């Protein structure tokens, strides 16, 4: 199962290539923010992450509600976090 998981932008690592470091449940990875280049996220803002891309900006309340909901999925959530932990943008 592939889930969109809320992540908090830690830093914009490469503005020219639309890359940012995001924290998803304690796991930090660089993701693409290219899909949001018309309204790019800033550090400490929340985004919905799916397969290495920020799909949408979300507010903190929505992020926390979504995290609580996906954590209830148990193994599916754990699998998604493990996949995110082992992913990398080349």
VMD Tcl script that draws the C-alpha trace (Angstrom):
set ca {
  {0.00 0.00 0.00}
  {1.26 3.47 -0.82}
  {0.19 6.26 1.48}
  {0.54 10.00 1.42}
  {2.24 10.80 4.72}
  {2.56 14.23 6.34}
  {6.08 15.54 6.65}
  {7.51 18.76 8.02}
  {9.95 20.69 5.83}
  {13.28 20.91 7.65}
  {15.20 22.88 5.03}
  {15.26 23.71 1.35}
  {18.41 21.87 0.29}
  {18.54 22.77 -3.42}
  {16.18 25.55 -4.51}
  {17.29 25.39 -8.16}
  {16.28 21.72 -8.38}
  {13.27 22.05 -6.05}
  {14.62 19.72 -3.36}
  {13.92 19.91 0.35}
  {14.70 17.85 3.43}
  {11.55 16.65 5.17}
  {10.98 14.94 8.51}
  {8.41 12.15 8.44}
  {7.91 10.57 11.86}
  {11.57 11.12 12.75}
  {12.92 9.92 9.40}
  {14.61 12.65 7.35}
  {14.96 12.45 3.60}
  {15.34 14.78 0.65}
  {12.20 15.00 -1.46}
  {11.13 16.89 -4.55}
  {8.96 19.95 -4.05}
  {8.76 20.61 -7.80}
  {5.02 19.91 -7.90}
  {4.57 22.84 -5.51}
  {6.88 25.29 -7.27}
  {4.05 27.81 -7.78}
  {3.59 27.93 -3.99}
  {6.76 26.37 -2.55}
  {6.80 25.26 1.07}
  {9.12 26.90 3.57}
  {10.93 25.36 6.54}
  {8.52 24.30 9.31}
  {5.59 24.01 6.89}
  {3.88 20.66 6.38}
  {3.46 18.77 3.11}
  {1.81 15.53 2.10}
  {4.58 13.23 0.81}
  {4.02 10.40 -1.67}
  {6.77 8.44 -3.47}
  {9.39 11.12 -2.82}
  {7.27 14.08 -3.91}
  {5.49 16.75 -1.91}
  {1.98 16.52 -3.33}
  {0.31 19.33 -1.37}
  {0.91 21.79 1.43}
  {-1.19 21.09 4.52}
  {-1.55 22.89 7.82}
  {-0.21 21.47 11.08}
  {-3.65 20.49 12.40}
  {-4.39 18.47 9.27}
  {-0.90 16.95 9.39}
  {-1.32 15.77 12.98}
  {-4.80 14.36 12.33}
  {-3.55 12.53 9.24}
  {-0.53 11.14 11.11}
  {-2.78 9.85 13.88}
  {-5.07 8.20 11.32}
  {-2.30 6.52 9.31}
  {-0.53 5.32 12.46}
  {-3.70 3.36 13.26}
  {-3.09 1.36 10.07}
  {-0.33 -0.44 11.96}
  {1.77 -2.56 9.62}
  {0.88 -0.56 6.51}
  {2.13 2.60 8.23}
  {5.29 0.87 9.47}
  {5.98 -0.47 5.98}
  {5.53 2.99 4.48}
  {7.95 4.57 6.98}
  {10.51 1.82 6.32}
  {10.18 2.39 2.57}
  {10.59 6.14 3.10}
  {13.65 5.52 5.29}
  {15.34 3.50 2.53}
  {14.40 5.83 -0.34}
  {16.65 8.38 -1.97}
  {16.28 10.95 -4.74}
  {19.04 10.67 -7.29}
}
mol new
graphics top color blue
foreach p $ca { graphics top sphere $p radius 0.5 }
foreach p [lrange $ca 0 end-1] q [lrange $ca 1 end] { graphics top cylinder $p $q radius 0.2 }
display resetview
